[in-house]
Amino acid sequence: MDFSDIVTIVLSITALILIRQLLLMSRRKSEKSLEADYTGEALDPHALARVDEESMREFDILLDNTFIEEE
């Protein structure tokens, strides 16, 4: 057995272990996401429709940043 054969075997085993770890992590993450109690509903949906000075200032800043990026 050459040195390159040993390196190939070690790298193959390492790759298999890493793939296994990635699969285990993705399974754990999907299980945790199912347990989450986030409903996606706003606490006060009517507040999203209100327009005040602060929200208009933030909107202007966002618009200015958008036009600067496009130029």
Order of alpha helices (4+ residues) and beta strands (2+ residues): alpha-alpha
